[in-house]
Amino acid sequence: MVGPMGSGKTTFALKISNDTGAIFYSLDKTIKEFNLPIYSFKDYESNVEKALGLLRAKAIQSLNKGHSVVFDFGGGTAHW
């Protein structure tokens, strides 16, 4: 799903997670948890690779335990 910021992508991903019991993983939330200053999109992008690696590892662990997962890659960019 792709759309502009505020269009409901995260809300919809959370709804899917809540309705199905899938584990919700958010790129924005993961980057925010790094507690690094984000002043520009370039700052945000500099953290994406690290965050995706972390999300990938967590998702693989969850999937190996038989859990479904839902990803929220937001960020307002279509290339995800």
N, C-alpha and C positions, 0 to 999 in steps of 0.2 A: 504494500500500500504506500502510495506516495501522495503528498499534499503539502500545502504551505503550512507554516507554523500556525497553530491554533485551529487547525481544521478537524481535529479529533482523532488523530492517529494513535496517540498514547491512550486516550480514553477507550478507544475501540480495542486496542491490544489488552488493556486491563480487563475489559469486559470479557473478552475471549478467555483470558486466564481465569477469571473468577467463575465463569460459566462452565469451564471444562476441568478446572483443577490443575491446569498447566502452570508450571513455574514461570514467572514473569522476569525477563532480563531486559534492562534498559541501558542503552549506550550512554545517553545523557546522564543518567543517575550514576553509572559507573565512573564516568569522567568526573562528575561532581565529587564523588567520594575520594578522588585523588587529592582533594583540598589544595589544588594549584590555582593560581589566578588565571582567569580566562578573560582577556580584554578584547579579543578579536577572534574572527573565524579561524585565522591562522593558529592562534593559541589552541583553539578547540581541536583543529585537525592534527596538531602535534601530539595529541593524546589519544587519537583514535586507534592507532595500531596497537598500543599497549592495552587499551580497553577491550578491543575486539579479541585479543589473545586471552585475556582474562575471562571474557564472556564465553568464548569457545571452550575453554577448559571447564568452566562451571557447567555449561550445557552438556558436554560429553559425560561428565560425572552424573548429571541428572538423568540423561538418557540411558546410561548404563544401569541405573537403578530402576529403570522402567517408568520414569516420569516423562510427561510431555512438557515441552517448553514453548514459550512465546517470546519473540524478540521484538523490542521497540528500538529501531535505529534512528528515529526522528531526525533531528538536525536540520530538517528542511531541505536536504539535498537529495536529488533523484538518483545519484550514482550508487547508493547503498543497495 
